[in-house]
């Protein structure tokens, strides 16, 4: 399938797709709403197919890359769902490395997030990407089914499952004990939450994630590097209070808003991807983790 850009679609279609991705509208709602933007051969159905993820585009580090070792492992979540599963990736050279927990979007542990974990392993981290869908059979390989499964999760247990993942990584024998977290969309909000729940988390790099309550910012010991899309009203409405709370509590932080981008701009499987912004945000993230986790 030809890779399209967000600019190839009417702004109204992209807004509808954002609503679909976040579960605010159904596929049927998207198709009905997009029909009025259809022109020529670009039907509502064709636009929907063009906007769906193509995971082949996201493979920057192959599964069999000799620089890393990656495997699925289980971990305990006593306050959550019991036994959970995730992808553990680390340098093939062995030894101990700083850890980064990688939290997925509201679709579970899909190939894009697995590749992000492998990218971190190449960069010298032990990365752990848990699958919140473990209690309902794990990521099903289909995004629509994944969204349904995600919506069926117990939100309280889901949070505990992801907190347990970060604690599992910190205690791993190949981890130095110095850990951070990154996440995307839903996962960005969880990365923020981990910095509230786990005082030992040293650095968090959320991508377009919901911010913690201002009252919780005082509990954060982590340095923060937050990435935001320019066109993302729902998430960006929380920036001013977050920034004010970070300043009031003398926290180390950077907030970046990337011009001309949409929510999901780092996800290189859909037309929302912005190559320049994604690469800049990722280079900033690696430099940030290098400063706070490797020193």
PELIN-V185331 format. One record per residue. N is the residue number from 1. RES is the residue in three letters. SS is DSSP state (~ for helix, > for strand, _ for the rest). Layout:
BEGIN
n & res & ss
N & RES & SS
N & RES & SS
END
This chain:
BEGIN
n & res & ss
1 & UNK & _
2 & UNK & _
3 & UNK & _
4 & UNK & _
5 & UNK & _
6 & UNK & ~
7 & UNK & ~
8 & UNK & ~
9 & UNK & _
10 & UNK & _
11 & UNK & ~
12 & UNK & ~
13 & UNK & ~
14 & UNK & ~
15 & UNK & ~
16 & UNK & ~
17 & UNK & ~
18 & UNK & ~
19 & UNK & ~
20 & UNK & ~
21 & UNK & ~
22 & UNK & _
23 & UNK & _
24 & UNK & _
25 & UNK & _
26 & UNK & _
27 & UNK & ~
28 & UNK & ~
29 & UNK & ~
30 & UNK & ~
31 & UNK & ~
32 & UNK & ~
33 & UNK & ~
34 & UNK & ~
35 & UNK & ~
36 & UNK & ~
37 & UNK & ~
38 & UNK & _
39 & UNK & >
40 & UNK & _
41 & UNK & _
42 & UNK & >
43 & UNK & _
44 & UNK & ~
45 & UNK & ~
46 & UNK & ~
47 & UNK & ~
48 & UNK & ~
49 & UNK & ~
50 & UNK & ~
51 & UNK & ~
52 & UNK & _
53 & UNK & _
54 & UNK & _
55 & UNK & ~
56 & UNK & ~
57 & UNK & ~
58 & UNK & ~
59 & UNK & _
60 & UNK & _
61 & UNK & _
62 & UNK & _
63 & UNK & _
64 & UNK & _
65 & UNK & _
66 & UNK & _
67 & UNK & _
68 & UNK & >
69 & UNK & >
70 & UNK & >
71 & UNK & >
72 & UNK & >
73 & UNK & >
74 & UNK & >
75 & UNK & >
76 & UNK & >
77 & UNK & >
78 & UNK & _
79 & UNK & _
80 & UNK & _
81 & UNK & _
82 & UNK & >
83 & UNK & >
84 & UNK & >
85 & UNK & >
86 & UNK & >
87 & UNK & >
88 & UNK & >
89 & UNK & >
90 & UNK & >
91 & UNK & >
92 & UNK & _
93 & UNK & _
94 & UNK & _
95 & UNK & _
96 & UNK & _
97 & UNK & >
98 & UNK & >
99 & UNK & >
100 & UNK & >
101 & UNK & >
102 & UNK & >
103 & UNK & >
104 & UNK & _
105 & UNK & _
106 & UNK & _
107 & UNK & _
108 & UNK & _
109 & UNK & _
110 & UNK & _
111 & UNK & ~
112 & UNK & ~
113 & UNK & ~
114 & UNK & ~
115 & UNK & ~
116 & UNK & ~
117 & UNK & ~
118 & UNK & ~
119 & UNK & ~
120 & UNK & ~
121 & UNK & ~
122 & UNK & ~
123 & UNK & _
124 & UNK & _
125 & UNK & _
126 & UNK & >
127 & UNK & >
128 & UNK & >
129 & UNK & >
130 & UNK & >
131 & UNK & _
132 & UNK & ~
133 & UNK & ~
134 & UNK & ~
135 & UNK & ~
136 & UNK & ~
137 & UNK & _
138 & UNK & _
139 & UNK & _
140 & UNK & _
141 & UNK & _
142 & UNK & _
143 & UNK & ~
144 & UNK & ~
145 & UNK & ~
146 & UNK & ~
147 & UNK & ~
148 & UNK & ~
149 & UNK & ~
150 & UNK & ~
151 & UNK & ~
152 & UNK & _
153 & UNK & _
154 & UNK & _
155 & UNK & ~
156 & UNK & ~
157 & UNK & ~
158 & UNK & ~
159 & UNK & ~
160 & UNK & ~
161 & UNK & ~
162 & UNK & ~
163 & UNK & ~
164 & UNK & ~
165 & UNK & ~
166 & UNK & ~
167 & UNK & ~
168 & UNK & ~
169 & UNK & ~
170 & UNK & ~
171 & UNK & ~
172 & UNK & _
173 & UNK & _
174 & UNK & _
175 & UNK & >
176 & UNK & >
177 & UNK & >
178 & UNK & >
179 & UNK & >
180 & UNK & >
181 & UNK & >
182 & UNK & >
183 & UNK & >
184 & UNK & >
185 & UNK & _
186 & UNK & ~
187 & UNK & ~
188 & UNK & ~
189 & UNK & ~
190 & UNK & ~
191 & UNK & ~
192 & UNK & ~
193 & UNK & ~
194 & UNK & ~
195 & UNK & ~
196 & UNK & ~
197 & UNK & ~
198 & UNK & _
199 & UNK & _
200 & UNK & _
201 & UNK & _
202 & UNK & _
203 & UNK & >
204 & UNK & >
205 & UNK & >
206 & UNK & >
207 & UNK & >
208 & UNK & _
209 & UNK & _
210 & UNK & _
211 & UNK & _
212 & UNK & _
213 & UNK & _
214 & UNK & ~
215 & UNK & ~
216 & UNK & ~
217 & UNK & ~
218 & UNK & _
219 & UNK & _
220 & UNK & _
221 & UNK & _
222 & UNK & _
223 & UNK & >
224 & UNK & >
225 & UNK & >
226 & UNK & >
227 & UNK & >
228 & UNK & >
229 & UNK & >
230 & UNK & >
231 & UNK & >
232 & UNK & _
233 & UNK & ~
234 & UNK & ~
235 & UNK & ~
236 & UNK & ~
237 & UNK & _
238 & UNK & _
239 & UNK & ~
240 & UNK & ~
241 & UNK & ~
242 & UNK & ~
243 & UNK & ~
244 & UNK & ~
245 & UNK & ~
246 & UNK & ~
247 & UNK & ~
248 & UNK & ~
249 & UNK & _
250 & UNK & _
251 & UNK & _
252 & UNK & _
253 & UNK & >
254 & UNK & >
255 & UNK & >
256 & UNK & >
257 & UNK & >
258 & UNK & >
259 & UNK & >
260 & UNK & >
261 & UNK & >
262 & UNK & >
263 & UNK & _
264 & UNK & _
265 & UNK & _
266 & UNK & _
267 & UNK & _
268 & UNK & _
269 & UNK & _
270 & UNK & _
271 & UNK & _
272 & UNK & _
273 & UNK & _
274 & UNK & _
275 & UNK & ~
276 & UNK & ~
277 & UNK & ~
278 & UNK & ~
279 & UNK & ~
280 & UNK & ~
281 & UNK & ~
282 & UNK & ~
283 & UNK & ~
284 & UNK & ~
285 & UNK & ~
286 & UNK & ~
287 & UNK & ~
288 & UNK & ~
289 & UNK & ~
290 & UNK & ~
291 & UNK & ~
292 & UNK & ~
293 & UNK & ~
294 & UNK & _
295 & UNK & _
END
